[in-house]
Amino acid sequence: MSVVCAGFGIFILSGFPHTQRFGFSVVLGTLLSPLPALFLLPWFATIQMPNKIMGRMIGKTESAYWVSGSLTVAQKVLIWPAP
C-alpha cells in the first residue's frame, strides 16, 4: 500500500491540476479502501434476512430448500439444494 501511495503521490507534485487531482484521488482511495474491507464486508455477510425474502430472491420456496431458523445471508447462499 505504501508503494502505491508513494508512486501515485508523485503526481501530486505535478504542475498540471488534473494530474494532481488524479494522484490525490488514488492515494486517498488507497488509504481508505481497507476500512470497508475490514468492517463493511463482514457486516454484510452477517445480516439476518427472513426465510421468505431469501426464498423469493432465489426463486425457490423456503420449505423445499431452506431449513427453518435464522440463517445469515452468507449461510443461505452457501446451502446447496438437496436433490
NUDRENDO-241656 format. One record per atom (N, C-alpha, C): residue in one letter; atom name; x, y, z. Coordinates in steps of 0.05 Angstrom, whole numbers, plus 5000, padded with zeros to 4 digits. Layout:
// residues N
{res a; atom CA; c1 X; c2 Y; c3 Z}
...
// end
This chain:
// residues 83
{res m; atom N; c1 5016; c2 4976; c3 5000}
{res m; atom CA; c1 5000; c2 5000; c3 5000}
{res m; atom C; c1 5018; c2 5025; c3 5000}
{res s; atom N; c1 5039; c2 5024; c3 5015}
{res s; atom CA; c1 5056; c2 5048; c3 5016}
{res s; atom C; c1 5070; c2 5053; c3 4990}
{res v; atom N; c1 5076; c2 5031; c3 4975}
{res v; atom CA; c1 5089; c2 5035; c3 4949}
{res v; atom C; c1 5069; c2 5048; c3 4929}
{res v; atom N; c1 5044; c2 5040; c3 4930}
{res v; atom CA; c1 5024; c2 5052; c3 4912}
{res v; atom C; c1 5020; c2 5081; c3 4920}
{res c; atom N; c1 5018; c2 5087; c3 4946}
{res c; atom CA; c1 5015; c2 5115; c3 4954}
{res c; atom C; c1 5039; c2 5132; c3 4946}
{res a; atom N; c1 5063; c2 5121; c3 4950}
{res a; atom CA; c1 5087; c2 5136; c3 4942}
{res a; atom C; c1 5088; c2 5141; c3 4912}
{res g; atom N; c1 5081; c2 5120; c3 4897}
{res g; atom CA; c1 5082; c2 5122; c3 4868}
{res g; atom C; c1 5063; c2 5142; c3 4857}
{res f; atom N; c1 5038; c2 5141; c3 4866}
{res f; atom CA; c1 5018; c2 5160; c3 4856}
{res f; atom C; c1 5020; c2 5187; c3 4870}
{res g; atom N; c1 5033; c2 5187; c3 4894}
{res g; atom CA; c1 5036; c2 5212; c3 4908}
{res g; atom C; c1 5054; c2 5231; c3 4893}
{res i; atom N; c1 5071; c2 5221; c3 4876}
{res i; atom CA; c1 5089; c2 5238; c3 4859}
{res i; atom C; c1 5072; c2 5255; c3 4841}
{res f; atom N; c1 5049; c2 5245; c3 4832}
{res f; atom CA; c1 5031; c2 5261; c3 4815}
{res f; atom C; c1 5021; c2 5286; c3 4829}
{res i; atom N; c1 5020; c2 5286; c3 4855}
{res i; atom CA; c1 5011; c2 5310; c3 4870}
{res i; atom C; c1 5031; c2 5333; c3 4866}
{res l; atom N; c1 5056; c2 5327; c3 4861}
{res l; atom CA; c1 5076; c2 5347; c3 4857}
{res l; atom C; c1 5076; c2 5359; c3 4829}
{res s; atom N; c1 5059; c2 5349; c3 4812}
{res s; atom CA; c1 5058; c2 5358; c3 4784}
{res s; atom C; c1 5046; c2 5387; c3 4783}
{res g; atom N; c1 5052; c2 5401; c3 4762}
{res g; atom CA; c1 5042; c2 5428; c3 4758}
{res g; atom C; c1 5015; c2 5428; c3 4744}
{res f; atom N; c1 5007; c2 5405; c3 4734}
{res f; atom CA; c1 4981; c2 5402; c3 4719}
{res f; atom C; c1 4959; c2 5394; c3 4739}
{res p; atom N; c1 4938; c2 5411; c3 4742}
{res p; atom CA; c1 4918; c2 5406; c3 4762}
{res p; atom C; c1 4904; c2 5379; c3 4760}
{res h; atom N; c1 4899; c2 5370; c3 4735}
{res h; atom CA; c1 4884; c2 5345; c3 4731}
{res h; atom C; c1 4901; c2 5322; c3 4741}
{res t; atom N; c1 4927; c2 5323; c3 4737}
{res t; atom CA; c1 4945; c2 5302; c3 4746}
{res t; atom C; c1 4947; c2 5303; c3 4777}
{res q; atom N; c1 4947; c2 5326; c3 4788}
{res q; atom CA; c1 4948; c2 5329; c3 4817}
{res q; atom C; c1 4923; c2 5316; c3 4830}
{res r; atom N; c1 4900; c2 5322; c3 4819}
{res r; atom CA; c1 4875; c2 5311; c3 4829}
{res r; atom C; c1 4874; c2 5281; c3 4826}
{res f; atom N; c1 4884; c2 5271; c3 4804}
{res f; atom CA; c1 4885; c2 5242; c3 4800}
{res f; atom C; c1 4903; c2 5229; c3 4821}
{res g; atom N; c1 4927; c2 5240; c3 4825}
{res g; atom CA; c1 4945; c2 5229; c3 4845}
{res g; atom C; c1 4933; c2 5229; c3 4873}
{res f; atom N; c1 4921; c2 5252; c3 4880}
{res f; atom CA; c1 4908; c2 5254; c3 4906}
{res f; atom C; c1 4885; c2 5234; c3 4909}
{res s; atom N; c1 4870; c2 5231; c3 4888}
{res s; atom CA; c1 4847; c2 5212; c3 4889}
{res s; atom C; c1 4856; c2 5183; c3 4893}
{res v; atom N; c1 4877; c2 5175; c3 4879}
{res v; atom CA; c1 4887; c2 5148; c3 4882}
{res v; atom C; c1 4899; c2 5144; c3 4909}
{res v; atom N; c1 4914; c2 5163; c3 4919}
{res v; atom CA; c1 4926; c2 5160; c3 4946}
{res v; atom C; c1 4904; c2 5158; c3 4967}
{res l; atom N; c1 4884; c2 5176; c3 4965}
{res l; atom CA; c1 4862; c2 5175; c3 4984}
{res l; atom C; c1 4847; c2 5149; c3 4983}
{res g; atom N; c1 4841; c2 5140; c3 4959}
{res g; atom CA; c1 4827; c2 5115; c3 4956}
{res g; atom C; c1 4843; c2 5091; c3 4966}
{res t; atom N; c1 4869; c2 5092; c3 4962}
{res t; atom CA; c1 4886; c2 5070; c3 4972}
{res t; atom C; c1 4887; c2 5070; c3 5003}
{res l; atom N; c1 4887; c2 5093; c3 5015}
{res l; atom CA; c1 4888; c2 5094; c3 5044}
{res l; atom C; c1 4861; c2 5087; c3 5057}
{res l; atom N; c1 4839; c2 5094; c3 5043}
{res l; atom CA; c1 4813; c2 5089; c3 5055}
{res l; atom C; c1 4801; c2 5061; c3 5048}
{res s; atom N; c1 4811; c2 5048; c3 5028}
{res s; atom CA; c1 4799; c2 5023; c3 5019}
{res s; atom C; c1 4800; c2 5000; c3 5040}
{res p; atom N; c1 4820; c2 4999; c3 5057}
{res p; atom CA; c1 4819; c2 4977; c3 5077}
{res p; atom C; c1 4796; c2 4979; c3 5097}
{res l; atom N; c1 4786; c2 5003; c3 5102}
{res l; atom CA; c1 4765; c2 5006; c3 5122}
{res l; atom C; c1 4739; c2 4991; c3 5114}
{res p; atom N; c1 4729; c2 4995; c3 5090}
{res p; atom CA; c1 4705; c2 4980; c3 5083}
{res p; atom C; c1 4710; c2 4950; c3 5081}
{res a; atom N; c1 4734; c2 4943; c3 5073}
{res a; atom CA; c1 4741; c2 4914; c3 5070}
{res a; atom C; c1 4741; c2 4901; c3 5098}
{res l; atom N; c1 4750; c2 4915; c3 5118}
{res l; atom CA; c1 4752; c2 4904; c3 5145}
{res l; atom C; c1 4726; c2 4905; c3 5161}
{res f; atom N; c1 4710; c2 4926; c3 5155}
{res f; atom CA; c1 4686; c2 4930; c3 5172}
{res f; atom C; c1 4660; c2 4925; c3 5158}
{res l; atom N; c1 4657; c2 4936; c3 5134}
{res l; atom CA; c1 4631; c2 4933; c3 5120}
{res l; atom C; c1 4626; c2 4905; c3 5108}
{res l; atom N; c1 4646; c2 4894; c3 5096}
{res l; atom CA; c1 4641; c2 4868; c3 5083}
{res l; atom C; c1 4634; c2 4846; c3 5103}
{res p; atom N; c1 4648; c2 4844; c3 5126}
{res p; atom CA; c1 4639; c2 4824; c3 5146}
{res p; atom C; c1 4611; c2 4830; c3 5157}
{res w; atom N; c1 4605; c2 4856; c3 5160}
{res w; atom CA; c1 4578; c2 4863; c3 5170}
{res w; atom C; c1 4557; c2 4854; c3 5149}
{res f; atom N; c1 4562; c2 4858; c3 5123}
{res f; atom CA; c1 4543; c2 4849; c3 5103}
{res f; atom C; c1 4539; c2 4819; c3 5104}
{res a; atom N; c1 4560; c2 4805; c3 5110}
{res a; atom CA; c1 4558; c2 4775; c3 5110}
{res a; atom C; c1 4542; c2 4765; c3 5134}
{res t; atom N; c1 4538; c2 4781; c3 5154}
{res t; atom CA; c1 4524; c2 4772; c3 5178}
{res t; atom C; c1 4496; c2 4784; c3 5180}
{res i; atom N; c1 4487; c2 4798; c3 5160}
{res i; atom CA; c1 4459; c2 4809; c3 5161}
{res i; atom C; c1 4439; c2 4786; c3 5161}
{res q; atom N; c1 4420; c2 4788; c3 5179}
{res q; atom CA; c1 4399; c2 4767; c3 5181}
{res q; atom C; c1 4376; c2 4775; c3 5162}
{res m; atom N; c1 4368; c2 4756; c3 5146}
{res m; atom CA; c1 4345; c2 4761; c3 5128}
{res m; atom C; c1 4325; c2 4739; c3 5133}
{res p; atom N; c1 4299; c2 4745; c3 5133}
{res p; atom CA; c1 4278; c2 4725; c3 5137}
{res p; atom C; c1 4279; c2 4704; c3 5114}
{res n; atom N; c1 4270; c2 4680; c3 5121}
{res n; atom CA; c1 4270; c2 4659; c3 5101}
{res n; atom C; c1 4252; c2 4665; c3 5077}
{res k; atom N; c1 4230; c2 4679; c3 5081}
{res k; atom CA; c1 4212; c2 4685; c3 5059}
{res k; atom C; c1 4225; c2 4703; c3 5038}
{res i; atom N; c1 4240; c2 4723; c3 5047}
{res i; atom CA; c1 4254; c2 4741; c3 5029}
{res i; atom C; c1 4275; c2 4726; c3 5014}
{res m; atom N; c1 4291; c2 4709; c3 5027}
{res m; atom CA; c1 4312; c2 4694; c3 5014}
{res m; atom C; c1 4300; c2 4675; c3 4993}
{res g; atom N; c1 4278; c2 4663; c3 5000}
{res g; atom CA; c1 4265; c2 4644; c3 4982}
{res g; atom C; c1 4256; c2 4658; c3 4956}
{res r; atom N; c1 4245; c2 4683; c3 4959}
{res r; atom CA; c1 4237; c2 4698; c3 4935}
{res r; atom C; c1 4261; c2 4707; c3 4919}
{res m; atom N; c1 4283; c2 4714; c3 4933}
{res m; atom CA; c1 4307; c2 4724; c3 4918}
{res m; atom C; c1 4318; c2 4702; c3 4901}
{res i; atom N; c1 4318; c2 4678; c3 4911}
{res i; atom CA; c1 4329; c2 4655; c3 4896}
{res i; atom C; c1 4309; c2 4644; c3 4876}
{res g; atom N; c1 4283; c2 4648; c3 4882}
{res g; atom CA; c1 4263; c2 4638; c3 4864}
{res g; atom C; c1 4253; c2 4611; c3 4872}
{res k; atom N; c1 4259; c2 4602; c3 4896}
{res k; atom CA; c1 4250; c2 4576; c3 4906}
{res k; atom C; c1 4234; c2 4581; c3 4932}
{res t; atom N; c1 4218; c2 4561; c3 4939}
{res t; atom CA; c1 4203; c2 4564; c3 4964}
{res t; atom C; c1 4221; c2 4555; c3 4987}
{res e; atom N; c1 4216; c2 4568; c3 5010}
{res e; atom CA; c1 4233; c2 4562; c3 5033}
{res e; atom C; c1 4229; c2 4533; c3 5043}
{res s; atom N; c1 4205; c2 4522; c3 5040}
{res s; atom CA; c1 4201; c2 4496; c3 5050}
{res s; atom C; c1 4216; c2 4474; c3 5034}
{res a; atom N; c1 4221; c2 4480; c3 5009}
{res a; atom CA; c1 4235; c2 4460; c3 4993}
{res a; atom C; c1 4265; c2 4460; c3 4997}
{res y; atom N; c1 4276; c2 4483; c3 5002}
{res y; atom CA; c1 4305; c2 4485; c3 5002}
{res y; atom C; c1 4318; c2 4495; c3 5027}
{res w; atom N; c1 4304; c2 4511; c3 5043}
{res w; atom CA; c1 4318; c2 4523; c3 5066}
{res w; atom C; c1 4309; c2 4510; c3 5092}
{res v; atom N; c1 4327; c2 4507; c3 5110}
{res v; atom CA; c1 4320; c2 4497; c3 5136}
{res v; atom C; c1 4307; c2 4520; c3 5152}
{res s; atom N; c1 4290; c2 4514; c3 5170}
{res s; atom CA; c1 4278; c2 4535; c3 5186}
{res s; atom C; c1 4298; c2 4545; c3 5206}
{res g; atom N; c1 4294; c2 4570; c3 5214}
{res g; atom CA; c1 4312; c2 4582; c3 5234}
{res g; atom C; c1 4323; c2 4608; c3 5223}
{res s; atom N; c1 4342; c2 4619; c3 5237}
{res s; atom CA; c1 4353; c2 4644; c3 5230}
{res s; atom C; c1 4381; c2 4640; c3 5219}
{res l; atom N; c1 4384; c2 4641; c3 5193}
{res l; atom CA; c1 4410; c2 4638; c3 5180}
{res l; atom C; c1 4418; c2 4665; c3 5168}
{res t; atom N; c1 4444; c2 4669; c3 5166}
{res t; atom CA; c1 4454; c2 4693; c3 5153}
{res t; atom C; c1 4451; c2 4690; c3 5123}
{res v; atom N; c1 4454; c2 4713; c3 5109}
{res v; atom CA; c1 4452; c2 4712; c3 5080}
{res v; atom C; c1 4475; c2 4695; c3 5069}
{res a; atom N; c1 4499; c2 4697; c3 5080}
{res a; atom CA; c1 4521; c2 4681; c3 5070}
{res a; atom C; c1 4516; c2 4652; c3 5074}
{res q; atom N; c1 4504; c2 4644; c3 5096}
{res q; atom CA; c1 4499; c2 4616; c3 5101}
{res q; atom C; c1 4477; c2 4605; c3 5081}
{res k; atom N; c1 4457; c2 4621; c3 5076}
{res k; atom CA; c1 4436; c2 4613; c3 5057}
{res k; atom C; c1 4446; c2 4610; c3 5029}
{res v; atom N; c1 4464; c2 4628; c3 5021}
{res v; atom CA; c1 4475; c2 4626; c3 4994}
{res v; atom C; c1 4492; c2 4601; c3 4991}
{res l; atom N; c1 4506; c2 4594; c3 5012}
{res l; atom CA; c1 4523; c2 4570; c3 5011}
{res l; atom C; c1 4509; c2 4544; c3 5013}
{res i; atom N; c1 4484; c2 4544; c3 5021}
{res i; atom CA; c1 4468; c2 4519; c3 5023}
{res i; atom C; c1 4461; c2 4510; c3 4995}
{res w; atom N; c1 4468; c2 4486; c3 4988}
{res w; atom CA; c1 4461; c2 4476; c3 4961}
{res w; atom C; c1 4435; c2 4460; c3 4964}
{res p; atom N; c1 4417; c2 4463; c3 4945}
{res p; atom CA; c1 4391; c2 4449; c3 4947}
{res p; atom C; c1 4395; c2 4419; c3 4948}
{res a; atom N; c1 4379; c2 4406; c3 4964}
{res a; atom CA; c1 4381; c2 4376; c3 4965}
{res a; atom C; c1 4369; c2 4365; c3 4939}
{res p; atom N; c1 4380; c2 4343; c3 4930}
{res p; atom CA; c1 4370; c2 4331; c3 4905}
{res p; atom C; c1 4342; c2 4318; c3 4908}
// end
